[in-house]
Amino acid sequence: MIKLSVIIPFRCENESTNYLIDRLENLLDSFPQNLPLEFIVVDSGSTLHYQEQCQSICEKYNTRYVYHDTLGKPFSIGACRDFGVQIAQGKAVSFLDVDLRVAPDFWQRLLVLMEAWGISKYKKSFLAIPCLYLTQEGTVEFLQADPNLKFMDFYLRYLQGDKIAIENMALCSSVMIVDRNHYLSVGGHDPEFRGHGYEDFELYHRLLCEENIIPKTEDYYLDQKTWNTYSYNGFRSHLAMAARPAMMANLFVTHLWHPRPKNVSFYSNLMVQNRTMWADKFKKFAETSIHPETLSISNANVLFFGKPNTNAAFCLRDVFPFLGKVTYVSEYDFINKAGEFLKDDFEYMLKTSNISKIIFPNPYGNPARLEVYKWCRESGFPFYCYERGALPDSWFFDPNGFNADSYSYAEEHWNKPLSEEQTQEIKEYINNCIFGTNFLEKQSNRIGSEALANKLQIGSKKVLFVPLQRPSDTVIKYMSGNIQTFLKFIETVDSLAQKLMSKGWVVLCKKHPLETETPPLKYAKYVPDDTHFIDLLELADRVALINSGVGIYSMMLNKPTYIFGDAFYAHKEVNRTVPYLIGEDEEIENLAKDIIQGFDVNNDKMLRFLHYLVYSFYSFGIPKTISRKEADGSLRTITTGIDFYNLKLDEKLIFEYESIPRPKIASSAPMFERYALDIHLKKKVVSTKK
């Protein structure tokens, strides 16, 4: 496995940059051959003569060469680096310009630092490397010096204030180490930064905001134009902290002096433009969190029903790189005034845009989208249905349908014997779900089933627990099955409660946390809104529902569960589907008898199904949500983004990271020793003012 891909941007345009050919060969000659590293030279628009020389050098030193066709355009080093990331194979990526040199043991020690710092363990963890800039005189001397001593020698000379050989130490350079998947999802460099200058600062700004573990400086939008400061002010001091672990581990790169001819696109007026727009870019991202478009590693074209830079699109930033280039459309563009689906127009658009797959956020979300979804299923056109799953942080990308209408949940997919290791891991997962604190909807503290029985004053009565759903939910509107409507279910539950009452049972209903109104009940009882549903499940002898996700938890607790609608988790021996429309008094009586008798849950099948969901089908990501009050007074949770830490497509694991991010670093940590006095004095001033 390649742990790190190192991308070397390159362009040689004319005779004034001839020196780059020699620098490139000298650099490639220094690369180690026995480490889990990949070195890629990205030739971005060199003229043909220099292309051939560059490729020949790469072949000589067994280094991967790729050509980035930008001939005739200004050399934008950010775009060149991004191109390299898209074709890289390493878990993490880094950049190394041809004018940079590293110590012989640099790469080995960098790999150790990466592992210790959690690169590719924590998705958003990243590092920067400081850079020691040499003068022209220092460069001549450096190139002739002993390779085993010169890096330490020049570093010590920097520490002693040598101004003849050393120009300065940049406490943060363009040499960053970032998880490749994360880099793709944030879109790499902002394409508006053309040429060279501040493009890496802007990317660092977004990466630091994303990880959000280093406290920001005062006067953050100040550019002090120097790294040689001991005050924790301005964005450069903040960026310097990203390179502090490497600096304190004595890991740095050395920059060789070179001329800067004005007839080269790299040093055009674009640099001046970049330096005038960085502050606006920084501020805009801090306000909106909008990255450039994601970088794709697939050549496919996919269709997404939505608009770019919307909540729906933000939710899939971590996923889009693996799907392909995204075309955004509105499903209503293909519906005429009569509400009819314009099939011919839609098929023409798919063909001319070379679309290979459609991504549906909830295909039942509106009538227009549903028409397109029906067409896909009838025609066999590839698609993914994307929506929240039934487990904490779970999401699915289903190529076979949506919820209960999908055959992804058929027994042939999951009813297979588990090994002892698999059995143990799913039991541990279930235990974490039951006793954890992460649930689909906000819950109050648990008090336990015995305390709840006392609180509700139900004594030793048998309990049928009924978790209620939202009448407006897709699975209620389209997948209610024989019970047909939410109100019909409520009527049935109340009639059932009347039958069970004389037999020593009580029916307890819990309102959905986001609903504000409760349908009237005469015989069944509502529990207080703050009752934890796990306490109710533990208390329950049986569970009845339409198709609520609570049914998954009742399976975990081996509670006999009666399903009145169409549910994706409805499986023989695990739960029981009520197969007929309840209406007559005799039917209610028979159902009551069935519930009293109960059935034994097949624990093995339950574990197999749950293992399939968790380890083969569901992806997992932490949602960012806001609440909105609807016109009817009910609450609606809006997902504004998803931070995926586990992604599966077509039952293949694409990536997996720690679900808990790295802890934040306090400004009192030893990492801040360079700025410690300044931070201390500022805190003292604040304390005095109070």
C-alpha positions as CSV (number, residue, x, y, z in Angstrom):
1,M,0.0,0.0,0.0
2,I,1.3,3.4,-1.0
3,K,1.1,5.6,2.1
4,L,2.1,8.9,0.5
5,S,2.0,10.2,-3.1
6,V,4.5,13.1,-3.6
7,I,3.6,15.3,-6.6
8,I,6.3,17.3,-8.3
9,P,4.8,20.2,-10.4
10,F,6.9,21.0,-13.4
11,R,6.9,23.3,-16.4
12,C,9.8,24.4,-18.6
13,E,8.8,27.0,-21.1
14,N,12.0,28.5,-22.6
15,E,15.7,28.9,-22.3
16,S,15.4,31.1,-19.2
17,T,14.1,28.1,-17.3
18,N,16.6,25.6,-18.6
19,Y,17.9,25.2,-15.1
20,L,14.7,23.4,-14.1
21,I,15.8,20.3,-16.1
22,D,19.0,19.9,-14.1
23,R,17.1,20.6,-10.9
24,L,14.5,17.9,-11.8
25,E,17.2,15.3,-12.5
26,N,19.1,16.1,-9.3
27,L,15.8,15.9,-7.3
28,L,14.7,12.5,-8.7
29,D,18.1,11.1,-8.1
30,S,17.7,11.7,-4.4
31,F,14.4,9.8,-4.0
32,P,14.4,6.5,-2.0
33,Q,13.2,3.3,-3.7
34,N,12.4,1.1,-0.7
35,L,9.6,3.1,1.1
36,P,5.8,3.0,0.6
37,L,6.0,6.3,-1.4
38,E,5.0,7.3,-4.9
39,F,6.7,10.1,-6.7
40,I,4.8,11.7,-9.6
41,V,6.1,14.4,-12.0
42,V,3.2,16.4,-13.4
43,D,4.4,18.2,-16.5
44,S,2.0,21.0,-16.9
45,G,2.3,22.5,-20.3
46,S,6.0,22.3,-21.1
47,T,6.9,22.8,-24.7
48,L,7.5,19.6,-26.7
49,H,11.3,19.8,-26.5
50,Y,11.2,20.0,-22.7
51,Q,8.4,17.5,-22.4
52,E,10.7,14.9,-24.0
53,Q,13.6,15.7,-21.7
54,C,11.4,15.6,-18.6
55,Q,9.8,12.3,-19.6
56,S,13.3,10.8,-20.3
57,I,14.6,11.8,-16.9
58,C,11.5,10.3,-15.2
59,E,12.1,7.0,-17.0
60,K,15.7,7.0,-16.0
61,Y,14.9,7.3,-12.3
62,N,11.8,5.1,-12.5
63,T,9.5,8.0,-11.5
64,R,5.9,8.3,-12.8
65,Y,5.5,10.9,-15.5
66,V,2.1,12.4,-16.5
67,Y,1.4,15.3,-18.9
68,H,-1.1,18.0,-17.9
69,D,-2.2,19.7,-21.1
70,T,-2.1,23.4,-20.3
71,L,0.3,24.5,-23.1
72,G,-0.4,28.1,-24.0
73,K,-2.0,28.9,-20.6
74,P,-0.3,30.5,-17.6
75,F,1.3,27.9,-15.4
76,S,-1.0,27.6,-12.4
77,I,0.8,25.5,-9.9
78,G,-2.4,24.9,-7.8
79,A,-4.2,23.3,-10.8
80,C,-1.1,21.3,-11.6
81,R,-1.0,19.9,-8.0
82,D,-4.7,19.1,-8.1
83,F,-4.3,17.2,-11.4
84,G,-1.6,15.1,-9.7
85,V,-3.8,14.4,-6.7
86,Q,-6.6,13.1,-9.0
87,I,-4.3,10.4,-10.5
88,A,-2.3,9.6,-7.4
89,Q,-2.6,6.2,-5.7
90,G,-1.4,7.0,-2.2
91,K,-3.6,7.3,0.9
92,A,-2.2,10.8,1.5
93,V,-0.7,13.3,-0.9
94,S,2.1,15.9,-0.7
95,F,3.8,18.4,-3.0
96,L,7.5,19.0,-3.7
97,D,8.7,21.7,-6.1
98,V,11.8,21.0,-8.1
99,D,13.7,23.7,-6.2
100,L,13.2,21.9,-2.8
101,R,15.6,19.5,-1.2
102,V,15.3,17.2,1.8
103,A,17.7,15.4,4.1
104,P,18.5,11.7,3.3
105,D,16.4,10.5,6.2
106,F,13.5,13.0,5.6
107,W,11.0,10.6,4.0
108,Q,11.4,7.8,6.6
109,R,11.0,10.3,9.5
110,L,8.0,11.9,7.7
111,L,6.2,8.6,7.5
112,V,6.7,8.1,11.2
113,L,5.4,11.6,11.9
114,M,2.4,11.0,9.6
115,E,1.4,7.8,11.5
116,A,1.9,9.4,14.9
117,W,-0.1,12.5,13.9
118,G,-3.0,10.4,12.5
119,I,-2.8,11.2,8.8
120,S,-5.4,9.1,7.1
121,K,-6.6,7.8,10.5
122,Y,-8.4,11.0,11.1
123,K,-9.8,12.2,7.8
124,K,-9.2,15.9,8.3
125,S,-5.8,15.7,10.0
126,F,-3.0,17.3,8.0
127,L,0.5,18.6,8.3
128,A,2.6,21.3,6.8
129,I,6.4,21.4,6.5
130,P,8.6,24.5,7.1
131,C,11.0,25.6,4.4
132,L,14.5,27.0,4.8
133,Y,15.1,29.5,2.0
134,L,18.8,29.9,0.8
135,T,20.4,32.9,-0.8
136,Q,22.2,32.7,-4.1
137,E,25.5,32.4,-2.3
138,G,24.1,29.8,0.1
139,T,22.7,27.7,-2.7
140,V,26.1,27.5,-4.4
141,E,27.7,26.4,-1.2
142,F,24.8,24.0,-0.3
143,L,25.0,22.1,-3.6
144,Q,28.7,21.4,-3.1
145,A,28.4,20.4,0.6
146,D,28.4,16.9,2.2
147,P,24.8,15.6,1.7
148,N,24.9,13.9,5.1
149,L,25.8,17.1,7.0
150,K,24.6,20.1,5.0
151,F,20.9,20.0,6.1
152,M,21.8,20.1,9.8
153,D,24.7,22.6,9.1
154,F,22.5,25.1,7.3
155,Y,19.7,24.7,9.9
156,L,22.1,25.5,12.7
157,R,23.4,28.5,10.8
158,Y,19.8,29.7,10.5
159,L,19.4,29.4,14.2
160,Q,22.6,31.4,14.7
161,G,21.4,34.2,12.5
162,D,23.5,33.6,9.3
163,K,22.2,36.2,6.8
164,I,24.7,35.4,4.1
165,A,23.6,31.9,3.3
166,I,20.1,31.9,4.7
167,E,17.4,34.2,3.3
168,N,14.7,33.2,5.8
169,M,12.7,30.3,7.3
170,A,9.1,30.0,6.1
171,L,7.3,28.4,9.1
172,C,4.7,27.0,6.7
173,S,5.4,26.0,3.1
174,S,3.5,24.6,0.2
175,V,4.6,21.1,1.2
176,M,1.5,19.9,2.9
177,I,0.5,16.3,3.8
178,V,-3.2,15.7,3.5
179,D,-5.4,12.6,3.2
180,R,-6.1,12.2,-0.5
181,N,-9.9,11.6,-0.1
182,H,-10.3,14.7,2.0
183,Y,-8.2,16.8,-0.5
184,L,-10.6,15.7,-3.3
185,S,-13.7,16.5,-1.3
186,V,-12.5,20.1,-0.5
187,G,-11.8,20.7,-4.2
188,G,-8.1,21.3,-3.8
189,H,-6.9,24.7,-4.8
190,D,-9.3,27.5,-5.7
191,P,-9.1,27.8,-9.5
192,E,-9.4,31.6,-9.3
193,F,-5.9,31.7,-7.9
194,R,-4.0,31.5,-11.3
195,G,-0.3,31.5,-11.7
196,H,1.4,31.4,-8.3
197,G,1.0,33.3,-5.1
198,Y,-1.3,32.7,-2.0
199,E,-3.0,29.7,-3.6
200,D,-1.6,27.5,-0.9
201,F,-2.5,29.9,1.9
202,E,-6.1,29.9,0.8
203,L,-6.2,26.1,0.8
204,Y,-4.5,26.0,4.2
205,H,-7.2,28.4,5.4
206,R,-9.9,26.0,4.4
207,L,-8.2,22.9,5.7
208,L,-7.6,24.6,9.1
209,C,-11.3,25.7,9.2
210,E,-12.4,22.1,8.4
211,E,-10.3,20.4,11.0
212,N,-10.9,23.3,13.5
213,I,-8.5,22.1,16.3
214,I,-6.1,25.1,16.4
215,P,-7.4,28.3,17.9
216,K,-7.3,31.2,15.5
217,T,-5.1,34.2,16.0
218,E,-6.1,37.7,16.8
219,D,-6.4,40.0,13.7
220,Y,-6.6,36.8,11.7
221,Y,-7.0,38.6,8.4
222,L,-3.8,40.5,8.8
223,D,-0.9,39.6,6.6
224,Q,2.3,40.5,8.4
225,K,4.3,39.7,5.2
226,T,6.9,37.9,7.2
227,W,7.2,34.6,9.2
228,N,9.7,36.1,11.6
229,T,7.3,37.2,14.3
230,Y,6.7,36.0,17.8
231,S,3.2,37.4,18.2
232,Y,0.2,35.2,17.6
233,N,-1.4,37.6,15.2
234,G,-2.4,37.3,11.5
235,F,-3.1,34.2,9.4
236,R,0.6,33.4,9.0
237,S,1.0,32.6,12.7
238,H,-2.1,30.4,12.4
239,L,-0.7,28.6,9.4
240,A,2.6,28.2,11.1
241,M,0.9,26.0,13.8
242,A,0.1,23.4,11.1
243,A,3.8,23.0,10.5
244,R,4.8,23.2,14.2
245,P,4.9,19.4,14.7
246,A,7.3,19.0,11.8
247,M,9.3,22.0,13.0
248,M,9.7,20.6,16.5
249,A,10.6,17.2,15.0
250,N,13.3,18.9,13.0
251,L,11.7,18.1,9.7
252,F,12.0,20.8,7.0
253,V,12.7,21.3,3.3
254,T,15.4,23.5,1.9
255,H,14.7,25.9,-1.0
256,L,17.4,26.5,-3.6
257,W,17.7,30.0,-4.9
258,H,16.7,30.6,-8.6
259,P,16.1,33.5,-10.9
260,R,12.6,34.8,-11.5
261,P,12.5,35.8,-15.2
262,K,9.5,38.0,-16.1
263,N,9.0,36.3,-19.4
264,V,7.8,33.2,-17.7
265,S,4.0,32.8,-17.1
266,F,4.7,31.6,-13.6
267,Y,5.8,35.1,-12.6
268,S,3.2,37.0,-14.5
269,N,0.9,39.8,-13.2
270,L,-1.3,37.0,-11.9
271,M,0.8,36.9,-8.8
272,V,-0.2,40.5,-8.0
273,Q,-3.9,39.7,-8.6
274,N,-3.7,36.7,-6.2
275,R,-2.2,38.9,-3.5
276,T,-5.2,41.3,-3.7
277,M,-8.0,38.8,-3.3
278,W,-6.9,36.4,-0.6
279,A,-8.6,38.3,2.3
280,D,-12.0,38.3,0.5
281,K,-11.6,34.6,-0.2
282,F,-10.7,33.9,3.4
283,K,-13.7,35.8,4.8
284,K,-16.1,34.4,2.3
285,F,-15.2,30.8,3.2
286,A,-15.4,31.6,6.9
287,E,-19.0,32.8,6.3
288,T,-20.2,30.2,3.8
289,S,-18.0,27.1,4.1
290,I,-18.3,26.7,0.4
291,H,-15.3,25.0,-1.2
292,P,-14.5,24.8,-4.9
293,E,-16.1,22.0,-6.8
294,T,-14.9,18.5,-5.7
295,L,-12.1,16.9,-7.7
296,S,-13.2,13.6,-9.3
297,I,-11.1,10.4,-9.7
298,S,-13.7,8.9,-12.0
299,N,-14.2,9.7,-15.7
300,A,-18.0,9.1,-15.4
301,N,-20.7,11.7,-15.7
302,V,-23.4,11.5,-13.1
303,L,-26.7,13.4,-12.8
304,F,-27.8,14.9,-9.5
305,F,-31.2,16.4,-8.9
306,G,-30.3,19.6,-7.1
307,K,-28.2,22.7,-7.4
308,P,-24.5,23.2,-6.6
309,N,-23.6,24.9,-3.3
310,T,-26.9,23.8,-1.7
311,N,-27.5,21.7,1.4
312,A,-28.3,18.7,-0.8
313,A,-25.0,19.0,-2.7
314,F,-22.9,19.8,0.5
315,C,-24.1,16.5,2.0
316,L,-22.4,14.5,-0.8
317,R,-19.0,16.4,-1.0
318,D,-17.2,13.3,0.4
319,V,-19.0,11.1,-2.1
320,F,-18.9,13.0,-5.4
321,P,-15.1,12.3,-6.1
322,F,-15.9,8.6,-6.4
323,L,-19.0,9.0,-8.6
324,G,-17.6,11.3,-11.3
325,K,-18.2,14.7,-12.8
326,V,-21.6,16.0,-11.5
327,T,-24.2,17.5,-13.7
328,Y,-26.9,19.4,-11.7
329,V,-30.4,19.6,-13.0
330,S,-34.0,20.1,-11.7
331,E,-36.4,17.3,-12.1
332,Y,-39.1,19.8,-13.0
333,D,-37.2,20.6,-16.2
334,F,-38.6,17.4,-17.5
335,I,-42.2,17.7,-16.5
336,N,-44.7,19.6,-18.7
337,K,-47.5,21.9,-17.5
338,A,-49.8,18.9,-17.4
339,G,-47.5,17.1,-15.0
340,E,-46.4,14.6,-17.6
341,F,-42.9,13.2,-17.8
342,L,-41.0,14.3,-20.9
343,K,-39.4,11.0,-21.4
344,D,-37.9,11.7,-24.9
345,D,-36.4,14.9,-23.8
346,F,-34.9,13.3,-20.7
347,E,-33.4,10.4,-22.6
348,Y,-31.9,12.9,-25.1
349,M,-30.3,14.9,-22.3
350,L,-28.8,11.7,-20.8
351,K,-27.4,10.7,-24.1
352,T,-25.9,14.0,-25.2
353,S,-24.4,14.6,-21.7
354,N,-23.0,11.1,-21.6
355,I,-24.7,10.5,-18.2
356,S,-23.9,7.0,-16.8
357,K,-25.8,7.2,-13.5
358,I,-28.4,9.2,-11.6
359,I,-28.2,10.1,-8.0
360,F,-31.6,10.4,-6.3
361,P,-31.9,12.2,-2.9
362,N,-35.1,10.4,-1.7
363,P,-36.8,9.5,-5.1
364,Y,-40.2,10.0,-3.5
365,G,-39.3,13.5,-2.4
366,N,-41.6,15.2,-5.0
367,P,-43.9,13.9,-7.9
368,A,-41.5,15.0,-10.6
369,R,-38.6,13.1,-9.1
370,L,-40.8,10.1,-8.6
371,E,-41.6,10.0,-12.3
372,V,-38.0,9.9,-13.2
373,Y,-37.4,7.2,-10.6
374,K,-40.1,5.1,-12.1
375,W,-38.6,5.5,-15.5
376,C,-35.2,4.4,-14.2
377,R,-36.6,1.2,-12.7
378,E,-38.6,0.4,-15.8
379,S,-35.8,1.1,-18.2
380,G,-33.0,-0.3,-16.0
381,F,-31.0,2.9,-16.1
382,P,-28.3,2.8,-13.3
383,F,-29.0,4.9,-10.2
384,Y,-28.3,5.4,-6.6
385,C,-31.0,6.2,-4.1
386,Y,-29.4,8.2,-1.3
387,E,-31.0,8.8,2.1
388,R,-30.6,8.5,5.9
389,G,-30.5,4.9,7.2
390,A,-32.1,3.5,10.4
391,L,-29.0,3.4,12.5
392,P,-27.0,6.3,14.1
393,D,-25.0,8.2,11.5
394,S,-26.1,5.8,8.8
395,W,-26.7,6.6,5.1
396,F,-27.3,4.4,2.1
397,F,-26.5,4.6,-1.6
398,D,-28.8,1.9,-2.9
399,P,-28.5,0.8,-6.6
400,N,-31.6,-1.4,-6.3
401,G,-34.4,0.9,-5.0
402,F,-35.5,2.9,-2.0
403,N,-36.3,1.5,1.4
404,A,-39.0,-1.1,1.3
405,D,-39.2,-1.1,-2.5
406,S,-35.5,-2.2,-2.8
407,Y,-34.4,-5.8,-3.2
408,S,-31.1,-4.9,-1.6
409,Y,-32.6,-6.2,1.7
410,A,-33.6,-9.6,0.3
411,E,-32.4,-12.6,2.3
412,E,-30.1,-13.7,-0.5
413,H,-27.9,-10.7,0.3
414,W,-27.5,-11.2,4.1
415,N,-28.8,-14.5,5.3
416,K,-25.4,-16.2,5.5
417,P,-23.6,-17.7,8.5
418,L,-21.4,-15.4,10.5
419,S,-18.0,-16.3,11.8
420,E,-17.3,-16.0,15.5
421,E,-15.4,-12.8,14.9
422,Q,-18.3,-11.3,12.9
423,T,-20.8,-12.4,15.5
424,Q,-18.8,-10.7,18.2
425,E,-18.3,-7.5,16.3
426,I,-22.1,-7.1,15.6
427,K,-22.9,-7.9,19.2
428,E,-20.5,-5.1,20.3
429,Y,-22.1,-2.7,17.8
430,I,-25.6,-3.5,19.1
431,N,-24.4,-3.0,22.6
432,N,-23.0,0.4,21.7
433,C,-26.3,1.4,20.0
434,I,-28.4,0.4,23.0
435,F,-26.2,1.9,25.7
436,G,-24.8,4.8,23.7
437,T,-26.0,8.4,23.3
438,N,-26.1,8.7,19.5
439,F,-29.7,8.4,18.1
440,L,-31.5,9.5,15.0
441,E,-33.6,12.0,16.9
442,K,-32.8,13.9,20.1
443,Q,-33.6,11.9,23.2
444,S,-33.7,12.7,27.0
445,N,-31.7,10.8,29.6
446,R,-32.5,7.2,30.2
447,I,-33.9,6.1,33.5
448,G,-34.3,2.3,32.9
449,S,-37.4,0.2,32.4
450,E,-38.1,-0.4,36.1
451,A,-38.0,3.3,36.9
452,L,-40.2,4.0,33.9
453,A,-42.8,1.4,34.9
454,N,-43.0,3.1,38.3
455,K,-43.2,6.5,36.7
456,L,-46.0,5.5,34.4
457,Q,-47.8,3.6,37.2
458,I,-48.5,0.5,35.1
459,G,-47.5,-2.0,37.8
460,S,-46.8,-5.5,36.3
461,K,-49.1,-5.1,33.3
462,K,-47.8,-6.4,29.9
463,V,-46.8,-3.6,27.5
464,L,-47.3,-3.1,23.8
465,F,-45.2,-0.2,22.8
466,V,-46.2,1.8,19.7
467,P,-43.6,4.4,18.3
468,L,-45.5,6.9,16.2
469,Q,-44.1,8.3,13.0
470,R,-44.6,11.6,11.1
471,P,-47.7,11.5,8.9
472,S,-45.7,13.5,6.2
473,D,-42.8,11.0,6.0
474,T,-42.2,9.3,2.7
475,V,-42.5,5.8,4.2
476,I,-45.9,6.7,5.6
477,K,-47.2,8.4,2.4
478,Y,-46.0,5.7,0.0
479,M,-45.2,2.6,2.1
480,S,-48.1,2.2,4.6
481,G,-49.1,-1.1,3.1
482,N,-52.4,-2.6,4.2
483,I,-52.9,-0.1,7.0
484,Q,-53.0,2.5,4.2
485,T,-52.9,5.7,6.3
486,F,-51.5,7.0,9.6
487,L,-55.0,7.8,11.0
488,K,-56.1,4.3,10.2
489,F,-53.2,3.0,12.2
490,I,-54.0,5.2,15.1
491,E,-57.6,3.9,15.1
492,T,-56.4,0.3,15.0
493,V,-54.0,0.8,17.8
494,D,-56.7,2.3,20.0
495,S,-59.1,-0.5,19.2
496,L,-56.3,-3.0,20.0
497,A,-55.7,-1.3,23.3
498,Q,-59.4,-1.8,24.2
499,K,-59.1,-5.5,23.5
500,L,-55.9,-5.9,25.4
501,M,-57.0,-3.9,28.4
502,S,-59.1,-6.7,29.9
503,K,-56.3,-9.1,29.4
504,G,-53.8,-7.2,31.7
505,W,-52.1,-5.3,28.9
506,V,-51.5,-1.6,28.4
507,V,-50.6,0.1,25.0
508,L,-48.1,2.9,25.3
509,C,-47.6,5.3,22.4
510,K,-44.8,7.8,22.0
511,K,-45.2,10.8,19.8
512,H,-42.5,11.4,17.2
513,P,-40.0,14.0,18.6
514,L,-40.5,16.4,15.8
515,E,-44.3,16.4,15.8
516,T,-46.3,18.9,17.9
517,E,-49.8,17.4,17.8
518,T,-51.0,14.0,19.0
519,P,-54.1,12.3,17.5
520,P,-56.7,11.6,20.3
521,L,-56.6,8.2,21.9
522,K,-59.3,6.7,24.2
523,Y,-57.7,3.4,25.4
524,A,-54.1,3.6,24.5
525,K,-51.9,6.0,26.4
526,Y,-49.3,8.6,25.4
527,V,-46.1,8.6,27.4
528,P,-44.4,11.9,28.3
529,D,-42.6,13.4,25.3
530,D,-39.2,13.2,27.1
531,T,-39.5,9.4,27.6
532,H,-36.5,7.6,26.1
533,F,-37.5,5.1,23.4
534,I,-34.9,2.6,24.5
535,D,-36.5,2.6,28.0
536,L,-39.8,1.9,26.4
537,L,-38.4,-0.9,24.3
538,E,-36.8,-2.5,27.4
539,L,-40.2,-2.2,29.2
540,A,-42.2,-3.6,26.2
541,D,-43.3,-7.2,25.8
542,R,-44.3,-6.5,22.2
543,V,-43.9,-3.7,19.7
544,A,-46.3,-2.5,17.0
545,L,-45.5,0.0,14.2
546,I,-46.1,1.0,10.6
547,N,-42.5,0.9,9.4
548,S,-40.5,3.1,11.9
549,G,-36.8,2.8,12.2
550,V,-37.4,1.9,15.9
551,G,-38.2,-1.5,14.5
552,I,-34.5,-2.0,14.0
553,Y,-33.9,-1.4,17.7
554,S,-36.7,-3.7,18.7
555,M,-34.9,-6.4,16.6
556,M,-31.7,-5.7,18.5
557,L,-33.6,-6.3,21.8
558,N,-35.3,-9.4,20.5
559,K,-38.8,-7.9,21.0
560,P,-41.5,-9.6,19.0
561,T,-42.5,-6.8,16.6
562,Y,-45.7,-6.4,14.5
563,I,-45.3,-4.4,11.3
564,F,-48.4,-2.9,9.8
565,G,-46.8,-1.3,6.7
566,D,-44.1,-2.1,4.2
567,A,-40.7,-2.2,6.0
568,F,-37.3,-3.0,4.6
569,Y,-36.5,-5.0,7.7
570,A,-39.6,-7.2,7.6
571,H,-38.3,-10.7,7.5
572,K,-39.8,-14.0,8.6
573,E,-38.8,-15.3,12.0
574,V,-37.3,-11.9,12.9
575,N,-40.5,-9.9,13.0
576,R,-44.1,-10.3,11.8
577,T,-46.0,-8.4,9.1
578,V,-49.7,-8.0,9.7
579,P,-50.9,-9.3,6.4
580,Y,-54.5,-7.9,6.2
581,L,-56.4,-4.6,6.5
582,I,-57.6,-4.3,10.1
583,G,-61.1,-3.1,10.4
584,E,-63.6,-5.6,11.7
585,D,-64.0,-6.3,15.4
586,E,-63.1,-10.0,14.8
587,E,-59.9,-9.0,13.1
588,I,-58.9,-6.8,16.0
589,E,-59.7,-9.7,18.4
590,N,-57.5,-12.1,16.4
591,L,-54.6,-9.7,16.3
592,A,-54.8,-9.2,20.0
593,K,-54.7,-12.9,20.6
594,D,-51.7,-13.1,18.2
595,I,-49.9,-10.3,20.1
596,I,-50.6,-12.0,23.5
597,Q,-49.2,-15.3,22.2
598,G,-46.1,-13.6,20.6
599,F,-43.3,-15.5,18.9
600,D,-39.7,-16.2,19.3
601,V,-37.3,-13.9,17.4
602,N,-34.7,-15.8,15.4
603,N,-31.6,-14.2,17.0
604,D,-29.2,-15.7,14.4
605,K,-31.1,-14.1,11.5
606,M,-31.3,-10.8,13.4
607,L,-27.6,-10.7,13.8
608,R,-27.0,-11.6,10.2
609,F,-29.3,-8.8,8.9
610,L,-27.7,-6.2,11.3
611,H,-24.2,-7.3,10.3
612,Y,-25.1,-6.8,6.6
613,L,-26.5,-3.4,7.2
614,V,-23.5,-2.2,9.3
615,Y,-20.6,-3.8,7.5
616,S,-21.8,-4.2,3.9
617,F,-24.6,-1.8,3.1
618,Y,-24.7,1.3,5.2
619,S,-22.2,4.2,5.0
620,F,-21.7,6.3,8.1
621,G,-21.2,10.1,8.5
622,I,-21.9,12.7,11.1
623,P,-24.7,15.1,9.9
624,K,-24.7,18.8,10.4
625,T,-28.3,19.8,11.0
626,I,-30.5,22.8,11.8
627,S,-34.1,22.8,12.9
628,R,-36.9,24.8,11.2
629,K,-40.5,25.3,12.3
630,E,-43.1,24.5,9.7
631,A,-46.3,26.4,9.0
632,D,-48.3,23.8,11.0
633,G,-46.0,24.2,14.0
634,S,-44.1,21.0,13.6
635,L,-40.4,20.9,13.5
636,R,-38.2,19.8,10.6
637,T,-34.6,18.8,10.8
638,I,-32.6,20.0,7.8
639,T,-29.3,18.3,7.1
640,T,-26.8,20.9,5.8
641,G,-23.9,18.6,5.4
642,I,-22.5,15.1,6.2
643,D,-19.0,14.4,7.4
644,F,-18.6,10.8,6.2
645,Y,-16.2,8.6,8.1
646,N,-17.2,5.4,6.4
647,L,-18.3,5.2,2.8
648,K,-19.5,2.1,0.9
649,L,-20.7,1.9,-2.7
650,D,-22.0,-1.3,-4.1
651,E,-21.0,-3.1,-0.9
652,K,-17.4,-2.1,-1.4
653,L,-15.7,-0.1,1.3
654,I,-14.3,3.1,-0.3
655,F,-12.8,4.6,2.9
656,E,-13.0,4.4,6.6
657,Y,-11.7,6.8,9.3
658,E,-12.0,7.3,13.0
659,S,-15.6,8.6,13.8
660,I,-14.4,10.9,16.6
661,P,-12.2,13.8,15.4
662,R,-8.9,14.8,16.9
663,P,-9.3,16.8,20.1
664,K,-8.8,20.5,19.9
665,I,-5.4,21.9,21.0
666,A,-5.3,24.5,23.7
667,S,-3.2,27.6,23.2
668,S,-1.5,26.7,26.5
669,A,0.0,23.5,24.8
670,P,3.8,23.3,24.4
671,M,3.2,23.5,20.6
672,F,2.6,27.2,21.0
673,E,5.9,27.9,22.8
674,R,7.0,30.3,20.0
675,Y,4.0,32.5,20.8
676,A,3.6,31.6,24.5
677,L,4.7,35.0,25.9
678,D,2.4,36.9,23.5
679,I,-0.5,34.6,24.3
680,H,0.2,35.0,28.1
681,L,0.4,38.8,27.9
682,K,-2.9,39.0,26.0
683,K,-4.7,36.8,28.5
684,K,-3.3,39.0,31.3
685,V,-4.6,42.1,29.6
686,V,-8.1,40.5,29.2
687,S,-8.0,39.4,32.9
688,T,-7.1,42.9,34.0
689,K,-9.9,44.5,32.1
690,K,-12.4,42.1,33.7
